Amino acid sequence: MIVVVKIGTSSVTDDSGAVDVAAVGKLCGEVALARAAGHDVVIVTSGAVTAGISVFRPAGGRPSDAITLQALSSIGQHHLMRVYDEALRAHGIAVGQVLLAPLDFGERRQYVHARRTLLRLLELGVVPVVNENDAVADDELRLGDNDRIAALVANLLGASLLVLLTDQAGLFDADPRKSATATLVEIVTALDAAVDAAAGGPGPRGGSGGMASKMAAARMAAWSGVRVVIAQASRPEVLAEAIAEHPGVGTVVLPSPRSLPARKLWIAFALSSSGKVLVDEGARRALVDHEASLLAAGVLRAEGAFESDDAVELAGEDGTVFAKGIARLGASRSAEWVGKHSAELPYGLGSVVVHRDDLVILSGAEPRGGTVS
């Protein structure tokens, strides 16, 4: 089977921020054993920014501006890859670097190209090592993107298992840093929203995510039919135990019997909403029951400063959000299209606010939608 394993910054760097050679060596040794057992493995790694800071040591400590962090990631990335290359070569395994950005999964052509490249690397017996393409991203470094990228890679490849390795043993029913009675939650379903509060709080040392990011990514993968294990990177034989479904290895997020394609997953879980569109009851029923597109005639009002191609939440007359999608009309011209039928719209302004191919229904805590467009 195909296994995607993601390891966080705090697990691949030491207290000084340098790449932890022993930690990477441990992971790569376990990857080699998994491959010997007949599994294909893709590694998604964090740590480039922190490694870059350790190498360059900018005055004033860790910078906060996105451009400097992106520049530092380019310094740290090759240090990180050198350690992976040496660790995997020790087992006779070649490594292939793959730098991705989240939007690579939102555009069909790039999505297919990324899948073909990764699958070809696996066919060649290479272990792909994936990281976010921080250095040239046109957005600020995003919270927990490598967790989300790992979930999207698992979906893209049709993986059977996603392992999210962190510095904690898994998800607890309370913050183990504050509660001596905190208990490991061993099994979670994709619909179990009750665990979200326990997953909150800041991320680990040097990282940008945290347990909330892991749970969001786990749900993304679960909705694409992938079993997820959140476990401690330092646990002996953690990868083998996750593959063998060993009890107590960490927190297992069970796959959903229904799945979403990658584009719908990205819209539902990875894109930040730039506004909200309130619709009347007739439009809500058409969207939920008949998988229709949202037309301007069914819109009551637009909130926020969203533009065309931004993600927006869709809410009913009572304000309850029931869907999410990508807008085709911007809020800046809302006076021209809100509540208008096609014949009433200005020339050149379409009647579709959110096309059904760009829409995910979220009501009932169960995302659903059509095929990748």
Helices and strands as residue ranges (DSSP letters): E 2-7, H 9-12, H 21-36, E 40-45, H 48-56, H 66-89, E 95-100, G 102-105, H 108-123, E 127-132, G 134-136, H 145-157, E 161-166, E 187-188, G 193-195, H 211-222, E 227-232, H 238-243, E 251-253, H 262-265, I 266-270, E 273-279, H 281-290, E 294-295, G 296-298, E 299-304, E 311-315, E 321-326, G 331-333, H 334-337, G 342-344, E 352-354, G 356-358, E 359-361, G 363-365
